[in-house]
Amino acid sequence: MSEVSENKAKIWLQRGRKNRLELGHPWIYANEIERVEGDAAPGDIVDVVSHKGKYLASGYYNSQSQITVRIVSYKPLAEMDADFFRERLQQCADHRSRFVPDRDCRLVYGEADFLPGLTVDRFNDVLVVQLLTLGMDIRREALIEALIDVFQPKGIYERSDVGVRQLEGLEQRTGVLYGDCPPIIEIEENGLKLEVDIVEGQKTGYFYDQRENRASIKPLMTGWGARSGIHLQQQEAGDGQFRSIPVNANGKEVTFPYWDGATVLECFAHTGSFTLHACKYGAKRVTCLDVSQHAIDTAQRNMERNGFTDRVEFVVADAFEYLRTQVKGLEEKAERNRAGSDTSKPLSGNGRTWDVVILDPPAFAKTKSAVPGACRGYKDINLHGLKLVNEGGYLVTASCSYHMRPDLFLETIQEAASDAGKLLRLVEWRAAGKDHPQLLGVSEGHYLKFAVFEVRSK
C-alpha cells in the first residue's frame, strides 16, 4: 500500500464513497468528504484516503467549489511543478502524434488527459489555453514553462472567459500569455484551410471535436447523378481508346464537374466546417446557414480560401424558422397539387428539399433541469429537417449537450421520425474525435453524439 505523505493535508472520505473514485472518476464532491485533516489552502495538493485511512489518490483542493478535490495522481504527489506538467504534456503530444493526422488539434482535454481543469488547442503555431479551476490557475507559470518546452509555440493565448471559473472563485481572463498571438490564424483540417478567430471566436476559437465526423460525410456527397437522369457513357477517344462521359436523358454531354454531387443543407453552420467538407467531397450545391452574420462572413472567407464559393449559397437566418418555412412551403405545394385547390394563393415558403441535411446545433441543455426543453428543441429541428430530406437521402444530426444522454437523443430522433412519417436506417454513430479521448468512468466527457441516418418515407 502506498504511504500517505505526512506533510500534506488528508481528505477523509465517508464510508462507501470510494467506489466511484476507484472506478476512475477524478472528482471528489464536498458531500463525499467526512473530514479534512491538516491545513489545506485553496489549490494545495492533498491526499485522499478512505474512511479507514487507506491512500487512494492525490489531487488539488478548493473548498469554494462543490468539486472539492480533482484527482491528478494515483500515487503520492508532492507538487504540480514544471516537471510534472512536462511529463503529462509529453504524454498528450504522444497520443496526438499517434492518432491525429493534423498538427492543428486539441492537445489537452482536461480530465481525459489527466490534467483536470486544463484545455489546450493548437492553431498553427499558437496555443490557446483555458484554465478552468483554481488548482490550475495558480500554477500558470509552471504550466506555461512546460507548454513552451514541449510544444515550442510562437505564442500562447488565454481564453479563460468561461462562467465555470466563478464556481471556483475566479474571475474570467483573456489575453496573451507568451509570444506573438495574431487574432486570426489559418489552420488546416482534413486537407482544408480555414481561419480561426482566437480572440472573438466561440470557446477557444474552433471546434475540433467534430474533425473525424466531418470527414465521415464523404460517402454521402456523390452518387446522385442518376436521380437527374445522368449516367456515364463510353465514348471513343481515338486510337481504340474509350472514355466515360456523363450524359443526360437526352444523350447530351454534361459539362458541370459536380453532376454526381449531393445537394446539401448545413444548419447552425458557424464558420462552415461541414460545408467545406461537403464541397471537398464533391457536393453539387450547399446551403450554408447560420443566425450570425459574423459567422457567415467567416464561412464565406473559408470557401474562398478553398475555391468553393461558386457551389455555396450563404443564408443568415434562424435555423428553426428557416426549416419551418421550407416545410410549410412543401405542405402548401402538396395542397396546391390536389384537385380543386386554390392556385391563386401565393406560397409562403420555398418548399425546398435537399439530398443531405446537416444539423449541428449548440448545446440545448446546459443543466439537468433544461433537458425537457432540450428534447423539444432537438425534436423540432430533427422533425422539420427530416421532412426536407429527399427520399433515400440522409440526415446528419448531432448533440453536444452532455445532459442529453445517447439513448434519450436517439429516442427523441425516433419520435421526430414517427411524426414526420419517416423510417430511419442508422449508418453512422460517432462521438468526439481522438484528440478528445474518453476516460472510462467519466460520463461527463462523453458529451458529443453524432449520427447519420438514411431517410425513407413510410
For each residue, the residues with C-beta under 8 A, 3 or more apart:
1: 54 55
2: 55 75 76
3: 55 76
4: 8 10 47 49 53 55 76
5: 8 47 76 78
6:
7:
8: 4 5 38 44 45 46 47 58
9: 36 37 38 39 40 44 46 47 61
10: 4 36 37 38 46 47 48 49
11: 28 33 36 37 40 46 47 48 49 61 68 69
12: 33 34 35 36 37 49 50 51 53
13: 17 18 21 28 32 33 34 48 49 50 51 56
14: 17 32 33 34 51
15: 34 51
16: 19 51
17: 13 14 20 21 32 51
18: 13 21 22 50 51 56
19: 16 22 23
20: 17 23 25 441
21: 13 17 18 24 25 26 28 48 56 57 71
22: 18 19 56
23: 19 20 441
24: 21 439 440 441 442
25: 20 21 441 442
26: 21 57 59 70 71 72 111 114 116 439 442
27: 67 69 70 71 116
28: 11 13 21 32 33 48 59 67 68 69 70 71
29: 32 33 66 67 68
30: 33 63 65 66 68
31:
32: 13 14 17 28 29
33: 11 12 13 14 28 29 30 36 68 69
34: 12 13 14 15 51
35: 12
36: 9 10 11 12 33 40 46
37: 9 10 11 12
38: 8 9 10
39: 9
40: 9 11 36 44 46 61 63
41: 44 61
42: 61 62 63 64 134 169
43: 60 61 62 134 135 137 138 139
44: 8 9 40 41 60 61
45: 8 58 59 60 61 72 77 78 79 80
46: 8 9 10 11 36 40 58 59 60 61 69
47: 4 5 8 9 10 11 55 57 58 76
48: 10 11 13 21 28 55 56 57 58 59 69 71
49: 4 10 11 12 13 52 53 54 55 56
50: 12 13 18 53 54 56
51: 12 13 14 15 16 17 18 34
52: 49
53: 4 12 49 50
54: 1 49 50
55: 1 2 3 4 47 48 49 76
56: 13 18 21 22 48 49 50 74
57: 21 26 47 48 71 73 74
58: 8 45 46 47 48 71 72 73 74 75 76 77
59: 26 28 45 46 48 69 70 71 72 73 116 135
60: 43 44 45 46 69 70 72 80 133 134 135 136
61: 9 11 40 41 42 43 44 45 46 68 69 135
62: 42 43 65 67 68 69 133 134 135 168 169
63: 30 40 42 68
64: 42 134 168 169
65: 30 62 68 133 134 167 168 169
66: 29 30 167
67: 27 28 29 62 70
68: 11 28 29 30 33 61 62 63 65
69: 11 27 28 33 46 48 59 60 61 62
70: 26 27 28 59 60 67 111 116 117 133 135
71: 21 26 27 28 48 57 58 59 74 116
72: 26 45 58 59 60 77 80 114 115 116
73: 57 58 59 76 77
74: 56 57 58 71
75: 2 58
76: 2 3 4 5 47 55 58 73
77: 45 58 72 73 80 84
78: 5 45
79: 45 84
80: 45 60 72 77 84 85 135 139 142
81: 84 85 139 142
82: 85 86 142 143 145 146 149
83: 86 87 146
84: 77 79 80 81 87 88 142
85: 80 81 82 88 89 115 139 142 143 145 146 147
86: 82 83 89 90 146 149 150
87: 83 84 90 91
88: 84 85 91 92 113 114 115
89: 85 86 92 93 107 108 115 146 147 150 151
90: 86 87 93 94 150
91: 87 88 94 95 113 114
92: 88 89 95 96 107 108 113 115 120
93: 89 90 96 97 107 150 151
94: 90 91 97 98
95: 91 92 98 99 113 434 437
96: 92 93 99 100 105 107 435
97: 93 94 100
98: 94 95
99: 95 96 434 435
100: 96 97 105 211 433 434 435
101:
102: 105 188 189 190 211
103: 122 188
104: 122 123 124 187 188 189 208
105: 96 100 102 121 122 208 211 435
106: 109 119 120 121 122 208 209 435 436
107: 89 92 93 96 120 121 122 127 151 435
108: 89 92 113 115 118 119 120
109: 106 112 113 119 435 436 437 445
110: 113 115 116 117 118 119 132 445
111: 26 70 114 115 116 439 442 444 445
112: 109 436 437 438 439 442 445
113: 88 91 92 95 108 109 110 118 437
114: 26 72 88 91 111
115: 72 85 88 89 92 108 110 111 118 136
116: 26 27 59 70 71 72 110 111 133 135 136
117: 70 110 131 132 133 135 136
118: 108 110 113 115 129 130 131 132 136 143
119: 106 108 109 110 129 130 132 204
120: 92 106 107 108 127 128 129 130 147
121: 105 106 107 127 128 204 205 206 208
122: 103 104 105 106 107 126 127 128 151 153
123: 104 126 127 128 185 187 196 198 205 206
124: 104 185 186 187
125: 153 154 155
126: 122 123 153 154 155 156 157 179 180 181 182 185 198
127: 107 120 121 122 123 147 151 153 155 156 157
128: 120 121 122 123 156 157 158 159 198 204 205
129: 118 119 120 143 147 156 157 158 159 160 177
130: 118 119 120 158 159 160 162 203 204
131: 117 118 136 137 140 143 158 160 165 173
132: 110 117 118 119 136 160 162 164 165 168
133: 60 62 65 70 116 117 136 137 165 168 170
134: 42 43 60 62 64 65 137 138 168 169 170
135: 43 59 60 61 62 70 80 116 117 138 139
136: 60 115 116 117 118 131 132 133 139 140 143
137: 43 131 133 134 140 160 165 168 170
138: 43 134 135
139: 43 80 81 85 135 136 142 143
140: 131 136 137 143 144 177
141: 144 145
142: 80 81 82 84 85 139 145 146
143: 82 85 118 129 131 136 139 140 146 147
144: 140 141 147 148 156 177 178
145: 82 85 141 142 148 149
146: 82 83 85 86 89 142 143 149 150
147: 85 89 120 127 129 143 144 150 151 153 156 178
148: 144 145 151 152 153 156 178
149: 82 86 145 146 152
150: 86 89 90 93 146 147
151: 89 93 107 122 127 147 148
152: 148 149
153: 122 125 126 127 147 148 156 178 179
154: 125 126 179 180
155: 125 126 127 176 178 179 180 181 182
156: 126 127 128 129 144 147 148 153 176 177 178 179 181
157: 126 127 128 129 174 175 176 177 181 198 199
158: 128 129 130 131 173 174 175 176 177
159: 128 129 130 162 174 198 203 204 205
160: 129 130 131 132 137 165 170 172 173 174
161: 172 173 174
162: 130 132 159 165 172
163: 166 167 172
164: 132 167 168
165: 131 132 133 137 160 162 168 170 171 172 173
166: 163 169 170 171 172
167: 65 66 163 164
168: 62 64 65 132 133 134 137 164 165
169: 42 62 64 65 134 166
170: 133 134 137 160 165 166 173
171: 165 166
172: 160 161 162 163 165 166
173: 131 158 160 161 165 170
174: 157 158 159 160 161 199
175: 157 158
176: 155 156 157 158 179 181
177: 129 140 144 156 157 158
178: 144 147 148 153 155 156
179: 126 153 154 155 156 176
180: 126 154 155
181: 126 155 156 157 176 198
182: 126 155 185
183: 197 198 199 200
184: 195 196 197 198
185: 123 124 126 182 195 196 198 205
186: 124 193 194 195 196 305
187: 104 123 124 193 194 195 196 206
188: 102 103 104 191 192 193 194
189: 102 104 192 194 208 211 214 273
190: 102 211 214 215 277 280
191: 188 280
192: 188 189 276 277 280 306
193: 186 187 188 302 305 306
194: 186 187 188 189 206 271 272 273 276 302 305 306
195: 184 185 186 187 271 298 301 302 305
196: 123 184 185 186 187 201 205 206
197: 183 184 200 201 205 298
198: 123 126 128 157 159 181 183 184 185 201 204 205
199: 157 174 183 205
200: 183 197 294
201: 196 197 198 204 205 206 271
202: 205 207 270
203: 130 159 206 207
204: 119 121 128 130 159 198 201
205: 121 123 128 159 185 196 197 198 199 201 202
206: 121 123 187 194 196 201 203 271
207: 202 203 210 270 273
208: 104 105 106 121 189 211 433 435 436
209: 106 400 432 433 435 436 448
210: 207 213 214 273 274 360 398 432 433 448 450
211: 100 102 105 189 190 208 214 215 433 435
212: 215 216 430 433 434
213: 210 216 217 398 430 433 450
214: 189 190 210 211 217 273 274 276 277
215: 190 211 212 218 277
216: 212 213 428 430 450 452
217: 213 214 220 221 274 277 278 281 356 358 396 452
218: 215 221 277 281
219: 222
220: 217 262 281 355 356 394 396 452
221: 217 218 261 262 264 278 281 282 283 356
222: 219 260 261 262 281 282
223: 226 260
224: 227 228 260 261 262 263 284 355
225: 228 230 231 246 254 259 260
226: 223 229 230 231
227: 224 390
228: 224 225 248 259
229: 226 248 249
230: 225 226 246 247 248 249 254 259 260
231: 225 226 246 247
232: 244 245 246 247
233: 244 245 246 247 251
234: 242 243 244
235: 242 243 244 245
236: 240 241 242
237: 241 242 243
238: 241
239:
240: 236
241: 236 237 238
242: 234 235 236 237
243: 234 235 237
244: 232 233 234 235
245: 232 233 235 253
246: 225 230 231 232 233 253 254 259 260
247: 230 231 232 233 250 251 252 253 254
248: 228 229 230 251 252 254
249: 229 230
250: 247
251: 233 247 248
252: 247 248
253: 245 246 247
254: 225 230 246 247 248 259
255:
256: 259 284
257:
258: 261 282 283 284 311
259: 225 228 230 246 254 256 284
260: 222 223 224 225 230 246 282 284
261: 221 222 224 258 282 283 284 285
262: 220 221 222 224 278 282 283 284 354 355 356 393
263: 224 283 284 285 286 354 355 356 390
264: 221 275 278 283 285 286 287 354 355 356 357 358
265: 286 287 289 354 356 357 358 388
266: 269 272 274 275 278 286 287 288 289 358 360
267: 289 290 319 322 323 357 358 359 360 361 381 385
268: 289 290 319 359 360 361 362
269: 266 272 273 274 275 288 289 290 295 296 299 360
270: 202 207 273 290 292 295 299 360
271: 194 195 201 206 295 298 299 302
272: 194 266 269 275 276 288 296 298 299 300 302 303 312
273: 189 194 207 210 214 269 270 276 277 302
274: 210 214 217 266 269 277 278 358 360 396
275: 264 266 269 272 278 279 286 288 299 303 308 312
276: 192 194 214 272 273 279 280 302 303 306 308
277: 190 192 214 215 217 218 273 274 280 281
278: 217 221 262 264 266 274 275 281 283 286 356 358
279: 275 276 282 283 286 303 306 308 311 312
280: 190 191 192 276 277 306 308
281: 217 218 220 221 222 277 278
282: 221 222 258 260 261 262 279
283: 221 258 261 262 263 264 278 279 286 311 356
284: 224 256 258 259 260 261 262 263 311
285: 261 263 264 311 312 313
286: 263 264 265 266 275 278 279 283 311 312 313
287: 264 265 266 312 313 315 354
288: 266 269 272 275 296 299 303 312 313 314 315
289: 265 266 267 268 269 314 315 316 317 319 322
290: 267 268 269 270 295 296 299 315 316 319
291: 295 316 317 318 319
292: 270 295 296 316
293: 296 297 316
294: 200 297 298
295: 269 270 271 290 291 292 298 299
296: 269 272 288 290 292 293 299 300 314 315 316
297: 293 294 300 301
298: 195 197 271 272 294 295 301 302
299: 269 270 271 272 275 288 290 295 296 302 303 314
300: 272 296 297 303 304 309 314
301: 195 297 298 304 305
302: 193 194 195 271 272 273 276 298 299 305 306
303: 272 275 276 279 288 299 300 306 307 308 309 312
304: 300 301 307 309
305: 186 193 194 195 301 302
306: 192 193 194 276 279 280 302 303
307: 303 304
308: 275 276 279 280 303 311 312
309: 300 303 304 312
310:
311: 258 279 283 284 285 286 308
312: 272 275 279 285 286 287 288 303 308 309
313: 285 286 287 288
314: 288 289 296 299 300
315: 287 288 289 290 296 322
316: 289 290 291 292 293 296
317: 289 291 321 322
318: 291 321 322
319: 267 268 289 290 291 322 323 359 361 381
320: 323 324 380 381 384
321: 317 318 324 325
322: 267 289 315 317 318 319 325 326
323: 267 319 320 326 327 381 384 385 388
324: 320 321 327 328 384
325: 321 322 328 329 348 349 350
326: 322 323 329 330 349 350 351 352 353 384 388
327: 323 324 330 331 349 351 384 387 388
328: 324 325 331 332 348 349 351
329: 325 326 332 333 347 348 349 350 351 352
330: 326 327 333 334 349 351 353 387 388
331: 327 328 334 335 351
332: 328 329 335 336 345 347 348 349 351
333: 329 330 336 337 347 351
334: 330 331 337 338
335: 331 332 338 341
336: 332 333 341 342 343 347
337: 333 334 341
338: 334 335 341
339:
340:
341: 335 336 337 338
342: 336 345
343: 336
344:
345: 332 342
346:
347: 329 332 333 336 350 351
348: 325 328 329 332
349: 325 326 327 328 329 330 332
350: 325 326 329 347
351: 326 327 328 329 330 331 332 333 347
352: 326 329 388
353: 326 330 388 389 390
354: 262 263 264 265 287 357 388 389 390 393
355: 220 224 262 263 264 389 390 393 394
356: 217 220 221 262 263 264 265 278 283 389 393 394 395 396
357: 264 265 267 354 385 386 388 389 393 394 395 396
358: 217 264 265 266 267 274 278 396 397
359: 267 268 319 381 382 385 395 396 397 398
360: 210 266 267 268 269 270 274 396 397 398
361: 267 268 319 364 377 378 381 398 399 400
362: 268 400
363: 366 399 400 401 402
364: 361 370 373 374 377 378 399 401 404
365: 368 370 371 373 374 401 402 403 404
366: 363 370 401 403
367: 370 403
368: 365 371 403
369:
370: 364 365 366 367 373 374 403
371: 365 368 374 375 403 404 408
372: 375 376
373: 364 365 370 376 377
374: 364 365 370 371 377 378 401 403 404
375: 371 372 378 379 404 408 412
376: 372 373 379 380
377: 361 364 373 374 380 381
378: 361 364 374 375 381 382 399 404 409 412 413 416
379: 375 376 382 383 412 413 415 416 419
380: 320 376 377 383 384 416
381: 267 319 320 323 359 361 377 378 384 385
382: 359 378 379 385 386 395 397 412 413 416 417
383: 379 380 386 387 416 419 420
384: 320 323 324 326 327 380 381 387 388
385: 267 323 357 359 381 382 388 389 395 397
386: 357 382 383 389 395 416 417 420 422 424 455
387: 327 330 383 384 420 422
388: 265 323 326 327 330 352 353 354 357 384 385
389: 353 354 355 356 357 385 386 393 394 395 422 455
390: 227 263 353 354 355 393
391: 455 456 457
392: 454 455 456
393: 262 354 355 356 357 389 390 454 455
394: 220 355 356 357 389 427 452 453 454 455
395: 356 357 359 382 385 386 389 424 452 453 455
396: 217 220 274 356 357 358 359 360 450 451 452
397: 358 359 360 382 385 413 450 451 453
398: 210 213 359 360 361 448 449 450 451
399: 361 363 364 378 404 409 448 449
400: 209 361 362 363 447 448 449
401: 363 364 365 366 374 404 447
402: 363 365 443 444 446 447
403: 365 366 367 368 370 371 374
404: 364 365 371 374 375 378 399 401 408 409 412 449
405: 408 409
406: 409 410 446 449
407: 410 411
408: 371 375 404 405 411 412
409: 378 399 404 405 406 412 413 449 451
410: 406 407 413 414 451
411: 407 408 414 415
412: 375 378 379 382 404 408 409 415 416
413: 378 379 382 397 409 410 416 417 424 451 453
414: 410 411 417 418 424
415: 379 411 412 418 419
416: 378 379 380 382 383 386 412 413 419 420
417: 382 386 413 414 420 422 423 424 453
418: 414 415 421 422
419: 379 383 415 416
420: 383 386 387 416 417
421: 418 457 458
422: 386 387 389 417 418 455 456 457 458
423: 417 455 456 457 458
424: 386 395 413 414 417 453 454 455 456
425: 453 454 456
426: 429 451 452 453
427: 394 452 453 454
428: 216 450 451 452
429: 426 449 450 451
430: 212 213 216 450 451
431: 438 446 448 449 450
432: 209 210 436 438 447 448
433: 100 208 209 210 211 212 213 436
434: 95 99 100 212 437
435: 96 99 100 105 106 107 109 208 209 211
436: 106 109 112 208 209 432 433 445 448
437: 95 109 112 113 434
438: 112 431 432 442 445 446
439: 24 26 111 112 442 445
440: 24
441: 20 23 24 25
442: 24 25 26 111 112 438 439 445 446
443: 402 446
444: 111 402 447
445: 109 110 111 112 436 438 439 442
446: 402 406 431 438 442 443
447: 400 401 402 432 444
448: 209 210 398 399 400 431 432 436
449: 398 399 400 404 406 409 429 431
450: 210 213 216 396 397 398 428 429 430 431
451: 396 397 398 409 410 413 426 428 429 430
452: 216 217 220 394 395 396 426 427 428
453: 394 395 397 413 417 424 425 426 427
454: 392 393 394 424 425 427
455: 386 389 391 392 393 394 395 422 423 424
456: 391 392 422 423 424 425
457: 391 421 422 423
458: 421 422 423
